[in-house]
Amino acid sequence: MSEGLKAKTLRGLFWSFFQNVSGQGVQFVIAIILARLLLPEQFGLIAMLGVFLALAQIFLDSGFGSALIQKQNTNHIDECSVFYFNIVVSFIVAGLLCITAPWIAVFYKQPLLTPLTRFLSLSIIISSFGLIQTTLMVKKVDFKTQARVSLISILVSGIIGITLAYNGSGVWSLAIQIVSFSFIRTALLWFFHNWRPSLIFSLTSLLNMFGFSSHMLGFGLINMLFDNIYYIIIGKLFSSSSLGYYYQAQRIQRVLVYTLLESTTRVTFPIFSSIQEEVIRIKLGMRKSLMFMILINSPIMIGLIVVAKPMVLVLFTEKWVPLIIYLQLFCIIGLIPVS
């Protein structure tokens, strides 16, 4: 790598890693407090909706965010076109969730899922207003601003969720935490970033990016279904408590695995996009990134397998004992950094 590109990569890695470590660390502490205040089945109810919210998020971006990062010479028309497209899609997707909410509740045999689904659909609409700002910051490898936005959003929404849980709001404390996070994060993105939309839209611009975005959409859908299909199966065949244990174990494991994986990926994607014509440099960069992830990830997962039992008993209390075996299994899977 050239010195300028290497410095840009290292700086991006530092702030991306800081964003993920600080954000995930605060989120982990909040999750522990909420786990002590709430019951496993209440987490299970939120997990039942995880696949539907994840699916909505994939369609919301439709791969155009990644297309903007990958495209060398974007302009304001491209950005505004994707911005308005995202908002329209968010209303369509949120509307579909509201309509299908009763069927989701019947499928899981959980009547409370109807109002929960409709309420959580608000987060999809709110998030759509901040996707362009996020995309532009990723393209410029500006993870310092993203770190501030993420940390403040997690902390404030977490305090809201804990306060509600302490006052007996149950599963609604988790739902309100999710929606408030989306609102606070979007508001901060508009505050910290100076991009503003103009009243312009170009279908041609979207069509020019569709080739790349369609591939990213397809990849995102496959990856999302692979990651979330278990929520549907466990939620349907077992109790909400079982799904709560599974959900919490996966969250703990991902705090570590995805902090490393996402920190690296979010930086390397825009960097590799900037040198996409230089195949040899990309291959060397990908090899170094993979070795970096393996060297750090493996010892962390092995250590977590060893300390899983005392950690769960001390932090989550005895009502979460079944969580131990779930966590250990996830850590075995997590030994592969791309899992």
C-alpha positions as CSV (number, residue, x, y, z in Angstrom):
1,M,0.0,0.0,0.0
2,S,1.1,3.6,-0.5
3,E,1.9,5.6,2.6
4,G,-1.3,7.7,2.2
5,L,-3.6,4.7,1.8
6,K,-1.9,2.9,4.7
7,A,-2.3,5.9,7.0
8,K,-5.9,6.2,6.0
9,T,-6.6,2.5,6.6
10,L,-4.9,2.5,10.0
11,R,-6.7,5.7,11.1
12,G,-10.0,4.2,9.9
13,L,-9.3,0.9,11.6
14,F,-8.6,2.7,14.9
15,W,-11.8,4.7,14.9
16,S,-13.9,1.9,13.5
17,F,-12.5,-0.4,16.2
18,F,-13.0,2.2,18.9
19,Q,-16.6,2.8,17.7
20,N,-17.4,-0.9,17.9
21,V,-15.5,-1.6,21.1
22,S,-17.0,1.4,23.0
23,G,-20.5,0.9,21.5
24,Q,-20.5,-2.9,22.1
25,G,-19.0,-2.4,25.6
26,V,-21.7,0.0,26.6
27,Q,-24.4,-2.1,25.0
28,F,-23.1,-5.2,26.8
29,V,-23.4,-3.4,30.2
30,I,-26.9,-2.3,29.3
31,A,-27.8,-5.8,28.2
32,I,-26.6,-7.2,31.6
33,I,-28.7,-4.7,33.5
34,L,-31.8,-5.4,31.4
35,A,-31.2,-9.1,31.7
36,R,-31.3,-8.8,35.5
37,L,-34.5,-6.7,35.4
38,L,-36.4,-8.7,32.7
39,L,-37.2,-12.3,32.0
40,P,-35.7,-14.5,29.2
41,E,-39.1,-14.9,27.6
42,Q,-39.4,-11.1,27.2
43,F,-36.1,-11.1,25.2
44,G,-37.5,-14.0,23.3
45,L,-40.5,-12.0,22.1
46,I,-38.1,-9.3,20.6
47,A,-36.0,-12.1,19.0
48,M,-39.1,-13.5,17.3
49,L,-39.3,-10.3,15.4
50,G,-35.6,-10.1,14.6
51,V,-35.8,-11.8,11.2
52,F,-38.6,-9.5,10.0
53,L,-36.8,-6.4,11.2
54,A,-33.6,-7.6,9.6
55,L,-35.4,-8.4,6.3
56,A,-36.9,-4.9,6.4
57,Q,-33.5,-3.3,6.9
58,I,-32.0,-5.2,3.9
59,F,-34.8,-4.0,1.6
60,L,-34.5,-0.5,3.1
61,D,-31.0,0.0,1.8
62,S,-31.5,-2.3,-1.3
63,G,-27.7,-2.3,-1.8
64,F,-27.7,1.3,-3.0
65,G,-25.7,2.4,0.0
66,S,-22.9,0.0,-0.9
67,A,-23.2,1.1,-4.5
68,L,-22.6,4.7,-3.5
69,I,-19.5,3.6,-1.7
70,Q,-18.2,1.5,-4.6
71,K,-19.0,4.1,-7.3
72,Q,-15.9,6.2,-7.9
73,N,-17.5,9.5,-9.1
74,T,-20.8,10.0,-7.2
75,N,-22.7,13.3,-7.3
76,H,-25.5,15.0,-5.4
77,I,-28.1,13.7,-7.8
78,D,-27.0,10.1,-7.0
79,E,-27.2,10.8,-3.3
80,C,-30.6,12.5,-3.4
81,S,-32.0,9.8,-5.6
82,V,-30.9,7.0,-3.1
83,F,-32.1,9.2,-0.2
84,Y,-35.7,9.5,-1.5
85,F,-35.8,5.9,-2.7
86,N,-34.8,4.7,0.8
87,I,-37.6,6.7,2.4
88,V,-40.3,5.4,0.0
89,V,-39.1,1.9,0.5
90,S,-39.1,2.3,4.3
91,F,-42.8,3.4,4.3
92,I,-43.7,0.4,2.1
93,V,-41.8,-2.1,4.2
94,A,-43.1,-0.6,7.5
95,G,-46.7,-0.7,6.1
96,L,-46.3,-4.3,5.1
97,L,-45.1,-5.2,8.6
98,C,-48.1,-3.4,10.1
99,I,-50.5,-5.3,7.9
100,T,-48.9,-8.7,8.5
101,A,-48.4,-8.2,12.2
102,P,-51.5,-10.2,13.2
103,W,-50.3,-13.1,11.1
104,I,-46.9,-13.0,12.7
105,A,-48.6,-13.1,16.1
106,V,-50.7,-16.1,15.1
107,F,-47.6,-17.9,13.7
108,Y,-45.8,-17.7,17.0
109,K,-49.0,-17.9,19.1
110,Q,-48.0,-14.7,20.9
111,P,-50.8,-12.0,20.7
112,L,-48.5,-9.3,22.1
113,L,-46.5,-9.5,18.9
114,T,-49.1,-7.6,16.9
115,P,-48.7,-4.2,18.7
116,L,-44.9,-4.9,19.2
117,T,-44.4,-5.4,15.4
118,R,-46.3,-2.3,14.5
119,F,-44.5,-0.2,17.0
120,L,-41.0,-1.5,16.0
121,S,-41.8,-0.7,12.4
122,L,-41.3,3.0,13.3
123,S,-37.6,2.3,13.6
124,I,-37.4,1.4,10.0
125,I,-38.9,4.7,8.8
126,I,-36.8,6.7,11.2
127,S,-33.5,4.9,10.2
128,S,-34.1,5.6,6.5
129,F,-33.6,9.3,7.0
130,G,-30.0,8.7,8.1
131,L,-28.7,6.2,5.6
132,I,-27.1,8.7,3.3
133,Q,-25.1,10.4,6.0
134,T,-23.9,7.0,7.2
135,T,-22.9,6.0,3.7
136,L,-21.0,9.2,3.0
137,M,-19.1,8.9,6.3
138,V,-18.1,5.3,5.5
139,K,-17.0,6.3,2.0
140,K,-14.7,9.0,3.5
141,V,-13.5,6.6,6.2
142,D,-14.9,9.0,8.8
143,F,-15.4,6.6,11.7
144,K,-14.6,9.2,14.3
145,T,-17.9,11.0,13.8
146,Q,-19.7,7.7,13.6
147,A,-18.2,6.6,16.9
148,R,-19.6,9.7,18.7
149,V,-23.0,9.2,17.1
150,S,-23.1,5.5,18.0
151,L,-21.9,5.8,21.5
152,I,-24.3,8.6,22.4
153,S,-27.2,6.8,20.8
154,I,-26.5,3.5,22.6
155,L,-26.0,5.2,26.0
156,V,-29.1,7.4,25.9
157,S,-31.5,4.7,24.5
158,G,-30.0,2.2,27.0
159,I,-30.8,4.6,29.9
160,I,-34.3,4.9,28.6
161,G,-34.7,1.1,28.3
162,I,-33.3,0.5,31.8
163,T,-35.5,3.1,33.4
164,L,-38.6,1.6,31.8
165,A,-37.6,-1.9,32.7
166,Y,-37.0,-0.8,36.3
167,N,-40.5,0.7,36.4
168,G,-42.1,-2.6,35.2
169,S,-42.6,-1.9,31.5
170,G,-41.5,-5.4,30.6
171,V,-40.9,-6.2,27.0
172,W,-42.0,-2.7,26.0
173,S,-38.8,-1.3,27.6
174,L,-36.8,-3.3,25.0
175,A,-39.1,-2.1,22.1
176,I,-38.9,1.5,23.2
177,Q,-35.1,1.2,23.5
178,I,-34.9,0.1,19.9
179,V,-37.1,2.9,18.5
180,S,-35.4,5.6,20.6
181,F,-32.0,4.4,19.5
182,S,-33.1,4.8,15.8
183,F,-34.5,8.3,16.5
184,I,-31.5,9.6,18.5
185,R,-29.0,8.1,16.0
186,T,-30.7,9.7,13.0
187,A,-31.0,13.1,14.7
188,L,-27.3,13.0,15.6
189,L,-26.3,12.1,12.1
190,W,-28.1,15.2,10.8
191,F,-26.5,17.3,13.5
192,F,-22.9,16.1,12.9
193,H,-23.0,15.8,9.1
194,N,-23.7,18.7,6.8
195,W,-25.2,16.7,3.9
196,R,-28.8,17.9,3.1
197,P,-31.1,16.6,0.3
198,S,-32.3,18.8,-2.6
199,L,-35.6,18.3,-4.4
200,I,-34.0,16.3,-7.2
201,F,-34.5,12.7,-8.2
202,S,-33.1,10.6,-11.1
203,L,-34.3,7.2,-12.0
204,T,-31.4,6.9,-14.4
205,S,-29.0,7.4,-11.6
206,L,-30.6,4.6,-9.6
207,L,-30.5,2.3,-12.7
208,N,-26.8,3.0,-13.2
209,M,-26.1,1.7,-9.7
210,F,-28.6,-1.1,-9.9
211,G,-26.2,-3.7,-11.3
212,F,-23.9,-3.5,-8.2
213,S,-26.8,-2.9,-5.7
214,S,-28.8,-5.9,-6.9
215,H,-25.8,-8.1,-6.2
216,M,-25.4,-6.6,-2.7
217,L,-29.2,-7.0,-2.1
218,G,-29.0,-10.6,-3.0
219,F,-26.0,-11.3,-0.9
220,G,-27.6,-9.4,2.0
221,L,-30.8,-11.4,1.8
222,I,-29.0,-14.7,1.8
223,N,-26.7,-13.7,4.7
224,M,-29.7,-12.3,6.7
225,L,-31.8,-15.5,6.2
226,F,-28.8,-17.7,7.2
227,D,-28.2,-15.6,10.4
228,N,-31.9,-15.3,11.4
229,I,-33.7,-18.4,10.2
230,Y,-33.0,-20.0,13.6
231,Y,-35.1,-17.4,15.3
232,I,-38.1,-18.5,13.3
233,I,-37.5,-22.2,13.9
234,I,-36.7,-21.9,17.7
235,G,-39.5,-19.4,18.2
236,K,-42.0,-21.6,16.5
237,L,-41.0,-25.0,17.9
238,F,-39.8,-24.0,21.4
239,S,-40.7,-21.6,24.1
240,S,-40.0,-17.9,24.1
241,S,-37.6,-18.5,27.0
242,S,-35.5,-20.9,24.9
243,L,-35.4,-18.3,22.2
244,G,-34.4,-15.7,24.8
245,Y,-31.4,-17.8,25.9
246,Y,-30.4,-18.3,22.3
247,Y,-30.8,-14.6,21.5
248,Q,-28.8,-13.4,24.5
249,A,-26.0,-16.0,23.8
250,Q,-25.7,-14.8,20.2
251,R,-25.5,-11.2,21.3
252,I,-22.7,-11.8,23.8
253,Q,-20.7,-13.8,21.2
254,R,-21.2,-11.2,18.5
255,V,-20.1,-8.4,20.8
256,L,-16.6,-9.9,20.4
257,V,-16.7,-11.5,17.0
258,Y,-18.5,-8.8,15.1
259,T,-16.6,-6.0,16.8
260,L,-13.5,-7.4,15.2
261,L,-15.1,-8.5,11.9
262,E,-17.2,-5.4,11.3
263,S,-14.4,-3.0,12.4
264,T,-12.2,-4.5,9.7
265,T,-14.8,-4.9,7.0
266,R,-16.2,-1.4,7.3
267,V,-12.8,0.1,6.7
268,T,-11.5,-2.3,4.0
269,F,-14.6,-2.0,1.8
270,P,-14.2,1.7,1.0
271,I,-10.4,1.3,0.9
272,F,-10.6,-1.6,-1.5
273,S,-13.3,0.2,-3.6
274,S,-10.8,3.0,-4.1
275,I,-8.2,0.6,-5.6
276,Q,-10.7,-1.8,-7.2
277,E,-8.7,-1.9,-10.5
278,E,-5.6,-3.1,-8.7
279,V,-6.3,-6.8,-8.2
280,I,-3.0,-7.8,-6.7
281,R,-3.1,-5.1,-4.0
282,I,-6.7,-6.1,-3.1
283,K,-5.6,-9.8,-2.8
284,L,-2.7,-8.9,-0.5
285,G,-4.9,-6.6,1.6
286,M,-7.6,-9.2,2.0
287,R,-5.0,-11.8,3.0
288,K,-3.6,-9.5,5.7
289,S,-7.1,-8.6,7.0
290,L,-8.0,-12.3,7.3
291,M,-4.8,-13.2,9.2
292,F,-5.4,-10.2,11.5
293,M,-8.9,-11.4,12.4
294,I,-7.8,-15.0,13.0
295,L,-4.9,-14.1,15.3
296,I,-7.1,-11.9,17.5
297,N,-10.4,-13.8,17.3
298,S,-9.3,-17.3,18.2
299,P,-7.9,-16.7,21.7
300,I,-10.9,-14.5,22.6
301,M,-13.4,-17.3,21.7
302,I,-11.4,-20.0,23.5
303,G,-11.2,-17.8,26.6
304,L,-14.9,-17.1,26.6
305,I,-15.7,-20.8,26.4
306,V,-13.7,-21.3,29.6
307,V,-15.2,-18.5,31.6
308,A,-18.8,-18.8,30.3
309,K,-20.2,-20.5,33.4
310,P,-18.8,-18.1,36.1
311,M,-19.5,-15.1,33.9
312,V,-23.2,-16.0,33.4
313,L,-23.7,-16.8,37.0
314,V,-22.1,-13.5,38.3
315,L,-23.4,-11.1,35.6
316,F,-26.8,-12.5,34.6
317,T,-27.8,-14.4,37.8
318,E,-29.1,-18.0,38.1
319,K,-32.2,-17.4,36.1
320,W,-30.0,-17.4,33.0
321,V,-28.1,-20.7,33.7
322,P,-29.4,-22.4,30.5
323,L,-27.6,-19.5,28.6
324,I,-24.2,-21.1,29.4
325,I,-24.3,-24.0,26.9
326,Y,-25.8,-21.7,24.2
327,L,-22.9,-19.3,24.7
328,Q,-20.2,-22.0,24.6
329,L,-21.6,-23.4,21.3
330,F,-21.7,-20.0,19.8
331,C,-18.1,-19.5,20.8
332,I,-17.1,-22.7,19.1
333,I,-18.7,-21.5,15.9
334,G,-17.1,-18.1,16.4
335,L,-13.6,-19.6,16.2
336,I,-14.1,-19.1,12.5
337,P,-14.1,-15.2,12.1
338,V,-16.3,-15.2,9.0
339,S,-19.1,-17.1,10.7
